[in-house]
């Protein structure tokens, strides 16, 4: 582990921005129709349960990383393989997020810029910040969360006063009953974005006040979930459910419709800057978690020598995982199954095994 400490506010900022990530902009949960915001709130409640699973694992092994307590629970060899699988999957999701950001820029603002130039620049900046350490990542998040809230507040204000909002688009509630809401929330919205918080099991041990982990975790998860639900509701109110389902980046489309007095327009730059901030920190957390995990598995004293090579791998992944954004979306079903196993099934099994082992150990000591 790196010798570093972060504050509760810094951890909250990282978690909050991480949870918003690409979920703030990309289209998801269309199966629930105009009730997708209810699916998000329902999935958020499931995310709270997941967060308790992650928290109890952290509490049992407060000084170990995720890759550390996979070995403690599953054994030296099986646990090592499970830990490596987590690191590889973190790198894959990191590349996926960078690809989504690159596709947004290419399709909206930098239409003549090669995707390689965008992804390369972003990954190099991420590698530089990670090279400086998790404390720098935390302090940077502490600054950028203020900028993010200002951008979000400005975007919401202009959309609400633009005259494009019609909240009748979200009516009637429960038009098709609870079934599509439940099937969309579980497992799709549960694992994206709420289950992805498992990446913070690598960062939580750096908190300078470990007793604050549960409070910070739940506050970040609930506040970001409410913002995501509001954003989707606002997108439906502006675009209508049919347009939102067909749109690749509905938030960009909704904000792009703003035109006040033929003077305030082209506000889609707000969405681009917002996504830049959220993807930067989300990819940073995933890349840092993967690199620290790999360093722990291979017993490296420092993670810095492997940072740039792994960063190059992430760039390669972001460019080759799909030929287009639509093709990348078609891979979602397989990714969803793997994510459900990695974010829900495996942690639940680890908690169960660890709890049973602790119970019998306590009984043995009492005898």
Secondary structure, 3 states (H helix, E strand, C coil): CCCCCECHHHHHHHHHHHHHHHHHCCCCCHHHHHHHHHHHHHHHHHHHHHHHHHHHHHHHCCCCCHHHHHHHHHCHHHHHHHHHHHHHHHHHHHHHHHHHHHHHHHHHCCCCCCHHHHHHHHHHHHHHHHHHCHHHHHHHHHHHHHHHHHHHHHHHHHHHHCCCCCHHHHCCCCCCCCHHHHHHHHHHHHHCCHHHHHHHHCCHHHECCHHHHHHHHHHHHHHHHHHHHHHHHHHHHHHCHHHHHHCCCHHHHHHHCCEECCCEECCHHHHHHHHHHHHHHHHHHHHHHHHHHHHHHCCCCCCHHHHHHHHHHHHHHHHHCCCCHHHHHHCHHHHHHHHHHHHHHHHHHHHHHHHHHHHHHHHHHHC
